[in-house]
Amino acid sequence: MIRLLPWLLLLAVTVYAVIDCIQTDDAQVRGLPKLLWLLLILLFPIVGTIAWFIAGRPQRGNAGGQGRGPGGPSHRPPAPRGPDDDPDFLRRL
């Protein structure tokens, strides 16, 4: 069973790389077209997977993130205001 573990790990990482490549937008893929990346990952799993994570996968750091996570910009809706804080309400009184 222990001898099977590296192969299962390689299979899991390769499947993750294939799914990540398929779900990535064509315009964000770096280096090669998406179809060539898929072929590289499937034909040469070790080299292709490592190459995808290093050179093909889009930068997910600070480049156009969704603002999720700590330190990112927060897009909170405006806090609800009470009637005494609303100038229109006070004007109508």
Residue, then its C-alpha position, 0 to 999 in steps of 0.5 A: m500500500i505504501r508503494l501505491l501512495p506516490w502514484l495516487l498522489l501524482l494522480a490526484v495532483t494531475v487531476y487537479a491540474v487538468i480541472d484547474c486548466i479546464q476551468t481557467d479562462d482562455a485569456q488568462v492562460r499564460g505561455l501556451p494555448k489551453l489545449l496544448w497545456l492539457l495535452l502536456i499535462l496528460l501526456f507528461p503528468i509529472v513535467g506537465t503538471i509542474a510546468w502548469f503550476i509554474a508557467g501556465r496558471p494565471q497569477r492569482g495573487n494581487a492581480g485582479g483578485q475578488g477582494r476575498g481574504p485578509g488584507g483584500p479590499s472589502h466590498r461591503p454594502p453601506a450600513p443601514r442608516g437610522p431615520d435621524d441620520d437620513p437628511d431626506f427623512l428629516r427634511r420631510l418632518 
